[in-house]
């Protein structure tokens, strides 16, 4: 009898427990009940853990996301994608240029070239205002005497087994007298302006062999490699762009140590130290010297024209006092490392990388590997503390689990896909964002292949694809047509250029004009050969796989026979893309903000393991690309990029498909908090900036107890 009563009683107790849980357990709507700190704690879901929390060393997105909160650069981009000062309050860009005297040359009138005569003739033209550029940009001229220096040149040469290795060669350089120019702004055409004075061949016939001496016992291969570097060792005309940064006073690192110019110079030196293996080295390689003028002024002198170089200073600045040689020596001793470990000890081995200290809005607290990273706000941040007190990055590998936790309020953000975002659009609990980022998706044709050598044929292939339907049905509307190599939300993209029309009949007509006729089986044929090729992409990306099938069916309708294949990423990249051994690929680029497209589109970058893997070549494109990366005037850069955009659009080395929209979903209770004029808080809806970034004002974000009515 007791057992029967117990069996009846247990279900009743369980029902009562569930009923009280319904009343007592906080729901999504009142998730802060019993835990008010939840309103000032932001929790982000990440599929992968960070690796190294050091801005000079990290290369993965999870690490970069944390680093961006802990560290700050001299500059960053504002809402309109213009550079603005952060640790630097302002900066000036000028130039100092040098023209070496070529004593083996004669002026157009037959006069022998000497330093004095060269300076006099340039001064005469400058003072007379005969050249508008010289008159506008040159501030002063001087003649520098000849000097001599020794320099160690590193050459990459094959060893006995054919493997590349560095070989150092000491050379003696006799630097001839030089005319030095001080310019108010960078002028890449400076030496072209001097052609009427110098004559056409001044730069071509320079006596390097007389001025650069090296050991006689060098082998032929070493001598040949060294001679190729002569123009670098002793430039006839040398551009030295210069940036002077004025630093913000009163900024402290999160340990209380004051930030100053020494930290800027140390950061540069740490990046360029080969022992540290920094992935940022190419960004800072154009720098010639970093000079400390005073504790709050730094002068950066560059060894050549390269206008995107200034963007490198958006990277976080390291604290010299925590990573200098003395501190590193102390750390390796305190950790009791072996002699062997101490001998190879470098910044990558430092505990700083797991306990970083920067000048950013949030400071590091804790890192539980594969679980979470915890930051809290830095109350002494120079621009004032953030609204959120705590920031967590939780490691949740599965996207499905991330979404479940998001819907229960356990996390505030996860990487929602376009089809997932579509589910939230009519849900009053959430706010969703779809904004243009810096990426685009394309079909790339191997321009080296005879079938793709003609721009008309590449254009016809693009006209056969209905990109509008791809955006509507495959991307759930989360994409926009794109026409060229620049992100649409930058000024480098020319919005006047119209996308290819969807015109299958017009595409087929172009093929017929080039001698391709439909055969009895419905395939385009010419000289007994069917227009047939292989289209490939990587596994693990369902959108690209579907794009490949859509393109295959579209081309079949006009008579183009296409075979499709999907490969694992390593195989796809290593065996096909990097080697150029493919017909056509479905891929995408995630671009940056600067207009330099040298690596992707310049013909010199079309070899194995390079990024112009479609083999696009155009003399005019090459000229534009070089001028763009050497141009410091923004208006002229914009004109050049628009011309390059139009040229690539006309050549159609890619079929440019669409720019995917960046999608994000947040609780509607998360808002921007501003201080009102009356002293009360003012709430504003979160919005994306021009870059598509909705987190630009993250320091103003906070979660409210109620859902605001906007």
C-alpha positions as CSV (number, residue, x, y, z in Angstrom):
1,X,0.0,0.0,0.0
2,X,2.9,2.4,0.9
3,X,4.5,1.7,-2.4
4,X,1.2,2.5,-4.3
5,X,0.9,5.8,-2.5
6,X,4.5,6.6,-3.2
7,X,4.1,5.9,-6.9
8,X,1.1,8.3,-7.0
9,X,2.8,11.0,-4.9
10,X,6.0,11.2,-6.9
11,X,4.3,12.4,-10.2
12,X,2.4,15.0,-8.2
13,X,5.6,16.4,-6.6
14,X,7.2,16.5,-10.0
15,X,4.3,18.4,-11.5
16,X,4.4,21.0,-8.7
17,X,8.1,21.4,-9.1
18,X,7.7,22.0,-12.8
19,X,5.0,24.6,-12.1
20,X,7.1,26.6,-9.6
21,X,10.0,26.4,-12.1
22,X,7.9,28.1,-14.7
23,X,7.3,31.0,-12.3
24,X,10.7,31.1,-10.7
25,X,13.2,30.4,-13.5
26,X,14.0,33.5,-15.5
27,X,12.7,33.4,-19.1
28,X,14.4,35.1,-22.0
29,X,12.4,38.2,-21.4
30,X,13.6,38.6,-17.8
31,X,17.0,36.8,-18.0
32,X,18.6,39.3,-15.7
33,X,16.3,38.5,-12.8
34,X,18.5,37.3,-9.9
35,X,21.6,38.3,-11.9
36,X,21.6,42.1,-12.7
37,X,25.3,41.9,-13.9
38,X,24.0,40.1,-17.0
39,X,22.9,43.4,-18.3
40,X,26.4,44.7,-18.3
41,X,28.1,41.5,-19.5
42,X,28.5,40.8,-23.2
43,X,29.0,37.1,-24.1
44,X,30.0,36.2,-27.6
45,X,30.0,32.6,-29.1
46,X,33.1,31.5,-31.0
47,X,33.6,28.3,-32.9
48,X,37.3,28.3,-32.2
49,X,39.6,29.3,-29.4
50,X,42.2,32.1,-29.7
51,X,45.9,31.1,-30.2
52,X,48.1,34.1,-29.3
53,X,46.9,37.4,-27.8
54,X,49.6,39.6,-29.2
55,X,48.8,42.0,-32.1
56,X,52.3,41.7,-33.6
57,X,52.1,37.9,-33.8
58,X,48.5,36.6,-34.1
59,X,47.0,35.6,-37.4
60,X,43.6,34.1,-36.6
61,X,40.3,35.8,-36.3
62,X,39.5,34.6,-32.8
63,X,42.8,36.0,-31.4
64,X,42.3,39.2,-33.4
65,X,38.8,39.7,-32.0
66,X,40.2,39.7,-28.4
67,X,43.3,41.7,-29.3
68,X,41.1,44.5,-30.9
69,X,39.6,45.1,-27.4
70,X,42.8,45.0,-25.4
71,X,45.1,46.9,-27.7
72,X,44.9,50.1,-29.7
73,X,46.8,51.5,-32.7
74,X,48.0,55.0,-33.6
75,X,45.2,55.2,-36.1
76,X,41.9,53.5,-37.0
77,X,39.1,53.9,-39.5
78,X,36.1,56.1,-38.6
79,X,32.5,55.5,-39.6
80,X,33.2,56.7,-43.2
81,X,36.4,54.6,-43.6
82,X,38.7,57.6,-43.3
83,X,41.7,57.3,-41.0
84,X,41.4,59.0,-37.7
85,X,43.8,59.5,-34.8
86,X,43.7,57.2,-31.7
87,X,47.0,56.9,-29.8
88,X,48.2,59.6,-32.3
89,X,46.3,62.8,-32.3
90,X,47.4,63.9,-35.8
91,X,50.0,63.2,-38.4
92,X,51.7,64.9,-41.4
93,X,52.9,63.2,-44.6
94,X,55.8,64.9,-46.5
95,X,58.7,63.6,-48.6
96,X,62.4,63.9,-48.9
97,X,63.7,62.7,-52.2
98,X,67.2,62.2,-53.6
99,X,68.7,62.4,-57.2
100,X,72.2,60.9,-57.6
101,X,74.6,62.7,-59.8
102,X,75.4,60.6,-62.9
103,X,78.9,61.8,-64.0
104,X,78.8,59.4,-67.0
105,X,75.8,61.3,-68.5
106,X,75.5,64.5,-70.4
107,X,72.6,67.0,-70.3
108,X,70.6,67.3,-73.6
109,X,72.7,70.3,-74.6
110,X,75.9,68.2,-74.3
111,X,77.1,69.7,-71.0
112,X,78.8,67.2,-68.6
113,X,76.7,66.4,-65.5
114,X,78.2,67.6,-62.2
115,X,76.5,68.2,-58.9
116,X,76.8,71.9,-59.0
117,X,75.4,72.2,-62.5
118,X,72.7,69.7,-61.8
119,X,71.5,71.6,-58.7
120,X,71.7,75.0,-60.6
121,X,69.5,73.7,-63.5
122,X,66.9,72.2,-61.2
123,X,66.8,75.4,-59.1
124,X,66.4,77.5,-62.2
125,X,63.4,75.5,-63.4
126,X,61.9,75.5,-59.9
127,X,62.3,79.2,-59.3
128,X,60.9,80.1,-62.7
129,X,57.9,77.9,-62.1
130,X,58.4,76.2,-65.5
131,X,57.0,73.0,-64.1
132,X,53.8,73.3,-62.0
133,X,54.5,70.2,-59.9
134,X,58.0,71.4,-58.9
135,X,56.6,74.8,-58.1
136,X,53.7,73.4,-56.0
137,X,55.5,70.6,-54.0
138,X,59.2,71.4,-53.7
139,X,60.0,73.5,-50.6
140,X,63.8,73.5,-50.7
141,X,66.8,72.0,-52.5
142,X,70.4,71.2,-51.4
143,X,73.4,69.4,-52.7
144,X,74.8,66.6,-50.5
145,X,78.5,65.6,-50.9
146,X,79.5,62.1,-51.9
147,X,80.0,59.5,-49.1
148,X,81.0,55.9,-48.7
149,X,79.4,53.1,-46.7
150,X,79.6,49.4,-46.1
151,X,76.5,47.4,-46.3
152,X,75.5,43.7,-45.8
153,X,73.3,42.4,-48.6
154,X,71.2,39.2,-48.0
155,X,70.8,37.1,-51.2
156,X,68.5,34.1,-51.5
157,X,70.5,31.5,-53.4
158,X,70.2,27.7,-53.9
159,X,72.5,25.4,-51.8
160,X,74.1,22.2,-53.0
161,X,70.8,20.4,-52.9
162,X,68.9,23.2,-54.7
163,X,67.2,24.5,-51.6
164,X,67.0,28.3,-51.2
165,X,69.2,29.7,-48.4
166,X,70.3,33.2,-47.4
167,X,73.8,34.3,-48.1
168,X,75.2,37.6,-46.8
169,X,77.6,39.6,-48.9
170,X,79.4,42.7,-47.7
171,X,79.6,45.5,-50.3
172,X,81.3,48.9,-50.4
173,X,79.1,51.6,-51.8
174,X,80.5,54.9,-53.0
175,X,77.5,57.2,-52.9
176,X,77.9,60.1,-55.4
177,X,76.8,63.6,-54.7
178,X,73.0,63.9,-54.6
179,X,70.5,66.6,-54.9
180,X,68.0,66.4,-52.0
181,X,64.5,67.7,-52.4
182,X,62.2,68.6,-49.5
183,X,58.6,68.3,-50.6
184,X,55.4,69.4,-48.9
185,X,53.6,66.2,-50.0
186,X,54.6,63.0,-51.8
187,X,55.0,63.4,-55.6
188,X,55.5,60.1,-57.4
189,X,56.1,62.0,-60.7
190,X,59.0,64.1,-59.3
191,X,61.7,62.5,-61.4
192,X,59.6,62.4,-64.5
193,X,59.2,66.2,-64.1
194,X,63.0,66.5,-64.4
195,X,63.2,64.7,-67.8
196,X,63.5,68.0,-69.8
197,X,66.5,68.9,-67.6
198,X,68.2,65.4,-67.4
199,X,67.3,63.9,-70.8
200,X,65.7,60.5,-71.5
201,X,68.5,58.1,-70.6
202,X,69.6,59.5,-67.2
203,X,68.3,56.6,-65.1
204,X,69.1,53.8,-67.6
205,X,72.9,54.3,-67.9
206,X,74.1,54.6,-64.3
207,X,77.7,53.4,-63.4
208,X,76.8,50.9,-60.7
209,X,79.9,48.8,-61.4
210,X,82.1,51.7,-60.7
211,X,80.3,52.7,-57.5
212,X,79.5,49.3,-55.8
213,X,82.4,47.0,-54.9
214,X,82.2,43.4,-53.8
215,X,84.6,40.5,-53.1
216,X,86.3,39.3,-56.2
217,X,86.0,35.6,-55.2
218,X,82.2,35.5,-55.5
219,X,80.8,32.9,-57.8
220,X,79.0,33.9,-61.0
221,X,75.5,33.0,-59.6
222,X,76.2,35.2,-56.5
223,X,77.5,38.1,-58.7
224,X,74.4,37.9,-61.0
225,X,72.0,37.9,-58.0
226,X,73.9,40.9,-56.5
227,X,73.9,42.9,-59.7
228,X,70.1,42.6,-59.8
229,X,70.0,44.4,-56.4
230,X,72.2,47.3,-57.5
231,X,69.2,49.6,-58.1
232,X,68.0,48.9,-54.6
233,X,71.5,49.3,-53.0
234,X,72.1,52.6,-54.7
235,X,68.9,54.2,-56.2
236,X,69.5,56.9,-58.8
237,X,66.2,58.5,-57.8
238,X,65.0,57.7,-54.2
239,X,61.6,58.6,-52.8
240,X,61.5,58.8,-48.9
241,X,57.9,59.5,-47.8
242,X,57.9,60.6,-44.2
243,X,55.1,60.5,-41.6
244,X,55.4,62.5,-38.4
245,X,53.0,61.2,-35.7
246,X,52.1,63.4,-32.7
247,X,51.1,61.1,-29.9
248,X,48.3,61.5,-27.4
249,X,49.5,62.5,-23.9
250,X,48.2,61.0,-20.7
251,X,47.5,57.5,-22.1
252,X,48.3,54.6,-19.9
253,X,48.7,50.9,-20.4
254,X,46.4,48.8,-18.3
255,X,49.2,48.3,-15.7
256,X,49.4,52.1,-15.2
257,X,52.6,52.6,-17.2
258,X,52.5,55.7,-19.5
259,X,52.4,55.2,-23.3
260,X,55.1,57.1,-25.3
261,X,57.1,57.2,-28.5
262,X,59.4,54.4,-27.2
263,X,56.5,51.9,-27.4
264,X,55.9,52.9,-31.1
265,X,59.5,52.3,-32.0
266,X,59.7,49.1,-30.0
267,X,56.6,47.7,-31.7
268,X,58.2,48.3,-35.2
269,X,61.4,46.7,-34.1
270,X,59.6,43.7,-32.6
271,X,57.8,43.1,-35.8
272,X,60.9,43.3,-38.0
273,X,62.9,41.1,-35.7
274,X,63.1,37.8,-37.7
275,X,63.3,35.8,-34.4
276,X,59.7,36.8,-33.7
277,X,58.3,35.5,-37.0
278,X,55.6,38.2,-37.2
279,X,53.0,37.9,-39.9
280,X,52.9,41.7,-40.0
281,X,56.5,42.0,-41.4
282,X,55.3,42.8,-45.0
283,X,53.2,45.7,-43.7
284,X,56.2,47.3,-42.0
285,X,59.0,46.3,-44.5
286,X,58.7,49.6,-46.5
287,X,59.9,51.5,-43.5
288,X,63.5,52.7,-43.6
289,X,63.8,54.1,-40.0
290,X,61.7,55.0,-37.0
291,X,63.0,58.0,-35.2
292,X,61.9,59.3,-31.8
293,X,61.8,63.1,-32.0
294,X,60.6,63.5,-28.4
295,X,58.5,61.4,-26.0
296,X,55.3,62.3,-27.9
297,X,56.6,62.7,-31.5
298,X,57.7,59.9,-33.9
299,X,59.1,60.3,-37.4
300,X,58.6,57.3,-39.8
301,X,60.8,57.4,-42.9
302,X,60.0,55.0,-45.7
303,X,62.5,53.7,-48.3
304,X,60.1,53.8,-51.2
305,X,56.7,54.9,-52.4
306,X,54.0,52.7,-50.9
307,X,50.8,54.7,-49.9
308,X,49.0,51.8,-48.2
309,X,51.9,51.6,-45.6
310,X,50.2,54.1,-43.3
311,X,47.4,51.5,-42.7
312,X,49.9,49.3,-40.8
313,X,49.7,51.8,-37.9
314,X,46.2,50.7,-37.1
315,X,47.8,47.6,-35.5
316,X,47.9,47.6,-31.7
317,X,51.0,49.1,-30.0
318,X,53.0,46.9,-27.7
319,X,54.3,47.9,-24.2
320,X,58.1,48.2,-24.4
321,X,58.5,47.9,-20.6
322,X,57.0,44.4,-20.6
323,X,58.7,42.9,-23.7
324,X,62.1,44.6,-23.9
325,X,65.3,42.5,-23.7
326,X,65.8,43.0,-20.0
327,X,62.3,41.9,-19.2
328,X,62.5,38.9,-21.5
329,X,65.8,37.8,-20.0
330,X,64.3,38.0,-16.5
331,X,61.3,36.0,-17.6
332,X,63.3,33.1,-19.1
333,X,65.4,33.0,-15.9
334,X,62.4,33.1,-13.6
335,X,60.8,30.3,-15.5
336,X,63.8,28.0,-15.0
337,X,64.1,27.2,-18.7
338,X,66.9,25.0,-19.9
339,X,70.0,26.6,-21.5
340,X,68.8,25.4,-24.9
341,X,65.3,26.9,-24.4
342,X,66.8,30.1,-23.2
343,X,69.0,30.4,-26.2
344,X,66.0,30.3,-28.6
345,X,63.6,32.2,-26.3
346,X,61.7,35.0,-28.0
347,X,58.6,37.0,-27.9
348,X,56.5,34.0,-29.2
349,X,57.5,32.1,-26.0
350,X,56.6,34.9,-23.6
351,X,53.7,34.5,-21.1
352,X,52.6,38.0,-22.2
353,X,50.8,36.3,-25.2
354,X,48.4,34.7,-22.7
355,X,48.2,37.6,-20.3
356,X,48.3,40.7,-22.6
357,X,48.4,44.3,-21.5
358,X,47.5,47.1,-23.9
359,X,45.9,50.5,-23.9
360,X,42.5,49.4,-25.2
361,X,39.0,49.8,-23.6
362,X,39.1,46.3,-22.1
363,X,41.7,44.6,-20.0
364,X,42.5,40.9,-19.9
365,X,41.4,38.9,-16.8
366,X,41.3,35.1,-17.6
367,X,41.7,32.5,-20.3
368,X,40.4,29.0,-19.8
369,X,41.6,27.1,-22.9
370,X,38.8,25.8,-25.1
371,X,36.2,27.3,-22.7
372,X,36.3,31.1,-22.5
373,X,38.3,34.3,-22.4
374,X,37.2,36.9,-20.0
375,X,37.9,40.7,-20.3
376,X,36.6,43.5,-18.2
377,X,36.5,47.2,-18.9
378,X,39.5,49.4,-18.4
379,X,38.1,52.3,-16.3
380,X,41.1,54.5,-17.0
381,X,40.8,54.4,-20.8
382,X,41.7,57.8,-22.2
383,X,38.3,58.3,-23.9
384,X,36.2,57.1,-21.0
385,X,35.1,53.5,-20.0
386,X,32.8,51.3,-22.0
387,X,29.2,50.7,-21.0
388,X,29.7,46.9,-20.7
389,X,31.7,45.9,-17.6
390,X,32.6,42.4,-18.7
391,X,33.2,40.7,-22.1
392,X,33.4,37.0,-22.6
393,X,34.3,35.0,-25.7
394,X,32.9,31.5,-25.1
395,X,34.2,28.6,-27.2
396,X,31.2,26.7,-28.7
397,X,32.3,24.6,-31.7
398,X,28.9,23.7,-33.0
399,X,26.8,26.3,-34.8
400,X,23.6,24.6,-33.8
401,X,24.6,24.8,-30.1
402,X,25.5,28.4,-30.6
403,X,22.0,29.2,-31.9
404,X,20.3,27.3,-29.1
405,X,22.3,29.2,-26.5
406,X,21.6,32.5,-28.3
407,X,17.9,31.9,-28.3
408,X,18.0,31.2,-24.6
409,X,19.9,34.3,-23.9
410,X,23.1,32.5,-22.7
411,X,25.1,34.3,-25.4
412,X,24.6,37.6,-27.1
413,X,26.1,36.9,-30.5
414,X,26.9,34.0,-32.8
415,X,27.8,33.9,-36.5
416,X,24.3,33.5,-37.9
417,X,24.1,32.4,-41.6
418,X,21.8,34.1,-44.1
419,X,19.1,31.4,-43.8
420,X,19.2,31.7,-40.0
421,X,18.9,35.5,-40.1
422,X,15.8,35.1,-42.2
423,X,14.1,33.4,-39.3
424,X,14.6,36.4,-37.0
425,X,13.4,39.1,-39.3
426,X,9.8,39.0,-38.1
427,X,10.6,38.1,-34.5
428,X,10.0,41.2,-32.2
429,X,12.5,39.9,-29.7
430,X,15.5,40.5,-32.0
431,X,17.1,43.1,-34.2
432,X,18.9,42.0,-37.3
433,X,21.4,43.6,-39.6
434,X,22.4,43.0,-43.2
435,X,25.1,45.2,-44.5
436,X,27.8,45.3,-47.1
437,X,31.2,44.1,-46.0
438,X,34.5,43.8,-48.0
439,X,34.0,40.4,-49.6
440,X,32.8,39.3,-53.0
441,X,32.2,36.0,-54.8
442,X,33.3,35.2,-58.3
443,X,34.0,32.6,-61.0
444,X,37.6,32.9,-62.1
445,X,38.8,31.7,-65.5
446,X,42.3,30.5,-66.3
447,X,43.2,33.3,-68.8
448,X,46.2,31.2,-69.9
449,X,43.9,28.6,-71.5
450,X,43.1,29.3,-75.2
451,X,39.4,28.9,-74.7
452,X,39.4,31.7,-72.1
453,X,42.0,34.0,-73.8
454,X,39.3,36.2,-75.5
455,X,37.5,38.8,-73.3
456,X,34.4,38.4,-75.4
457,X,34.1,34.7,-74.5
458,X,34.5,35.5,-70.8
459,X,31.9,38.1,-71.1
460,X,29.5,35.7,-72.8
461,X,30.0,33.2,-70.1
462,X,29.0,35.8,-67.5
463,X,25.9,36.9,-69.5
464,X,24.6,33.4,-69.4
465,X,24.3,33.4,-65.5
466,X,21.2,34.8,-63.8
467,X,22.9,36.4,-60.8
468,X,19.7,38.0,-59.6
469,X,18.2,34.6,-59.0
470,X,21.3,33.4,-57.2
471,X,21.0,36.3,-54.8
472,X,17.2,35.8,-54.3
473,X,17.1,32.1,-53.9
474,X,20.5,30.9,-52.8
475,X,21.5,33.9,-50.6
476,X,17.9,34.6,-49.3
477,X,18.4,38.2,-50.6
478,X,21.6,38.7,-48.5
479,X,23.8,39.8,-51.4
480,X,24.3,42.6,-53.9
481,X,25.5,42.6,-57.5
482,X,29.1,43.6,-57.9
483,X,31.0,44.5,-61.0
484,X,34.7,44.7,-60.2
485,X,37.6,44.1,-57.9
486,X,37.0,46.6,-55.1
487,X,34.4,46.4,-52.2
488,X,31.3,48.4,-53.1
489,X,31.4,50.4,-49.9
490,X,34.8,52.0,-50.6
491,X,35.4,55.0,-52.7
492,X,37.6,52.9,-55.0
493,X,34.6,51.1,-56.5
494,X,32.9,52.9,-59.4
495,X,29.1,52.7,-58.9
496,X,28.6,54.0,-62.5
497,X,29.7,50.7,-64.0
498,X,26.8,48.4,-64.7
499,X,26.8,44.7,-64.2
500,X,26.6,42.3,-67.1
501,X,23.0,41.8,-68.3
502,X,21.5,38.3,-68.0
503,X,21.2,37.6,-71.7
504,X,21.6,33.9,-72.7
505,X,20.7,34.6,-76.3
506,X,23.2,37.5,-76.5
507,X,25.8,35.2,-75.0
508,X,25.2,32.5,-77.6
509,X,25.4,35.1,-80.3
510,X,28.9,36.1,-79.1
511,X,30.0,32.5,-79.3
512,X,28.6,32.3,-82.8
513,X,30.5,35.5,-83.9
514,X,33.7,33.7,-82.8
515,X,33.0,30.7,-84.9
516,X,31.3,28.4,-82.3
517,X,28.1,26.7,-83.7
518,X,25.6,24.4,-82.1
519,X,26.1,20.8,-83.1
520,X,23.5,18.0,-83.3
521,X,23.8,17.3,-79.6
522,X,23.2,20.9,-78.6
523,X,26.9,21.7,-77.7
524,X,28.9,24.6,-79.1
525,X,31.5,23.3,-81.5
526,X,34.4,24.8,-83.5
527,X,36.9,23.0,-85.7
528,X,35.6,19.7,-84.4
529,X,36.1,20.6,-80.8
530,X,33.3,21.1,-78.2
531,X,33.6,24.1,-75.9
532,X,34.0,22.0,-72.7
533,X,35.9,22.7,-69.4
534,X,36.0,21.7,-65.7
535,X,34.7,24.0,-63.0
536,X,36.0,23.3,-59.5
537,X,35.6,24.6,-56.0
538,X,36.4,23.6,-52.4
539,X,34.5,21.2,-50.2
540,X,32.8,22.4,-47.0
541,X,31.1,25.5,-48.6
542,X,27.6,24.6,-49.7
543,X,27.0,28.0,-51.3
544,X,30.0,27.6,-53.6
545,X,28.9,24.1,-54.4
546,X,25.4,25.2,-55.3
547,X,26.9,28.1,-57.4
548,X,28.9,25.6,-59.4
549,X,25.8,23.6,-60.2
550,X,23.8,26.7,-61.1
551,X,26.5,27.9,-63.5
552,X,26.8,24.4,-65.0
553,X,23.1,24.4,-65.8
554,X,23.1,28.0,-67.1
555,X,26.0,27.3,-69.5
556,X,24.4,24.1,-70.7
557,X,21.4,26.1,-71.9
558,X,23.7,28.0,-74.3
559,X,25.6,24.9,-75.4
560,X,28.7,25.1,-73.1
561,X,29.6,21.7,-71.6
562,X,30.9,21.9,-68.1
563,X,32.1,19.2,-65.7
564,X,32.1,20.0,-62.0
565,X,34.4,18.8,-59.2
566,X,34.7,19.5,-55.5
567,X,38.0,19.0,-53.6
568,X,39.1,19.2,-50.0
569,X,40.6,22.7,-49.3
570,X,44.2,21.6,-49.1
571,X,44.0,19.6,-52.3
572,X,42.0,22.3,-54.1
573,X,44.5,25.0,-53.1
574,X,47.7,23.0,-53.4
575,X,47.1,20.9,-56.5
576,X,45.0,23.3,-58.6
577,X,44.8,26.9,-57.6
578,X,48.4,27.5,-56.5
579,X,49.8,25.6,-59.5
580,X,47.4,27.2,-62.1
581,X,46.3,23.7,-63.1
582,X,42.6,24.4,-63.6
583,X,40.1,25.7,-66.1
584,X,37.7,27.7,-63.9
585,X,37.1,28.1,-60.1
586,X,34.3,29.3,-57.8
587,X,35.9,31.4,-55.1
588,X,35.7,34.6,-53.1
589,X,37.9,37.4,-51.8
590,X,37.7,39.2,-48.5
591,X,39.3,42.5,-49.3
592,X,40.8,45.3,-47.1
593,X,40.3,49.0,-47.2
594,X,43.3,50.2,-49.1
595,X,43.2,50.4,-53.0
596,X,46.4,48.3,-53.6
597,X,45.5,45.3,-55.8
598,X,49.1,44.4,-56.8
599,X,49.2,40.9,-55.5
600,X,45.9,39.9,-57.0
601,X,45.9,41.5,-60.4
602,X,49.5,42.6,-61.4
603,X,50.9,40.3,-64.2
604,X,54.1,39.8,-62.2
605,X,52.0,37.9,-59.6
606,X,50.7,35.3,-62.0
607,X,53.2,32.6,-61.3
608,X,52.9,29.4,-59.1
609,X,51.9,30.1,-55.4
610,X,50.9,33.6,-56.3
611,X,47.5,35.3,-56.0
612,X,46.9,36.3,-59.6
613,X,46.3,32.6,-60.2
614,X,43.9,33.2,-63.2
615,X,46.9,34.6,-65.1
616,X,45.4,38.0,-65.9
617,X,47.8,40.2,-67.9
618,X,47.3,43.8,-69.1
619,X,50.0,46.4,-69.6
620,X,47.6,49.2,-68.8
621,X,46.3,47.4,-65.6
622,X,49.9,46.9,-64.5
623,X,50.6,50.7,-65.0
624,X,47.5,51.7,-63.1
625,X,48.2,49.2,-60.2
626,X,51.7,50.6,-59.7
627,X,50.5,54.2,-59.9
628,X,47.7,53.5,-57.4
629,X,50.1,52.1,-54.7
630,X,52.5,55.0,-55.2
631,X,49.8,57.7,-55.1
632,X,49.3,59.6,-51.9
633,X,46.7,62.1,-53.1
634,X,43.3,60.6,-52.4
635,X,41.4,62.3,-55.2
636,X,43.9,61.1,-57.8
637,X,43.9,57.6,-56.3
638,X,40.1,57.5,-56.7
639,X,40.4,58.4,-60.4
640,X,43.0,55.7,-61.0
641,X,41.0,53.0,-59.2
642,X,37.9,53.8,-61.1
643,X,39.9,53.4,-64.4
644,X,41.3,50.1,-63.2
645,X,37.8,48.9,-62.1
646,X,36.4,49.7,-65.6
647,X,39.4,48.0,-67.3
648,X,39.0,44.8,-65.4
649,X,35.2,44.9,-65.8
650,X,35.7,45.1,-69.6
651,X,38.3,42.3,-69.6
652,X,36.1,40.0,-67.4
653,X,38.9,37.8,-66.1
654,X,36.4,36.9,-63.5
655,X,32.6,36.7,-63.7
656,X,31.9,39.0,-60.7
657,X,28.8,37.6,-59.1
658,X,27.8,39.3,-55.8
659,X,29.0,40.8,-52.6
660,X,27.5,38.8,-49.7
661,X,25.9,40.9,-46.9
662,X,27.3,40.7,-43.4
663,X,24.5,39.3,-41.3
664,X,24.1,39.8,-37.5
665,X,21.3,39.2,-35.0
666,X,21.1,40.8,-31.5
667,X,18.6,41.0,-28.7
668,X,16.5,44.1,-29.1
669,X,17.4,45.1,-25.5
670,X,21.0,45.8,-26.6
671,X,21.2,49.5,-27.5
672,X,23.6,52.4,-27.9
673,X,23.7,54.5,-24.7
674,X,24.5,58.2,-25.0
675,X,24.6,60.9,-22.4
676,X,21.7,63.3,-23.1
677,X,21.9,67.1,-22.9
678,X,19.8,67.0,-19.7
679,X,22.1,64.6,-18.0
680,X,19.8,61.6,-18.6
681,X,20.7,58.6,-20.7
682,X,19.6,58.6,-24.2
683,X,19.0,55.3,-26.0
684,X,19.7,54.8,-29.7
685,X,19.2,51.8,-32.1
686,X,22.4,50.1,-33.1
687,X,23.4,50.7,-36.8
688,X,26.1,49.6,-39.2
689,X,28.8,51.9,-40.4
690,X,29.9,52.3,-44.0
691,X,32.1,49.3,-43.6
692,X,29.1,47.1,-42.7
693,X,30.4,46.9,-39.1
694,X,27.7,47.1,-36.4
695,X,30.2,46.9,-33.6
696,X,32.0,50.2,-34.3
697,X,30.3,51.8,-31.3
698,X,30.5,48.7,-29.2
699,X,31.9,50.8,-26.3
700,X,28.4,52.4,-26.1
701,X,26.5,49.1,-26.1
702,X,24.5,48.0,-23.1
703,X,21.6,45.6,-22.5
704,X,18.4,47.2,-21.0
705,X,15.9,45.6,-18.7
706,X,13.2,46.4,-21.1
707,X,12.7,46.4,-24.9
708,X,12.8,49.9,-26.2
709,X,10.2,51.2,-28.6
710,X,12.2,51.9,-31.8
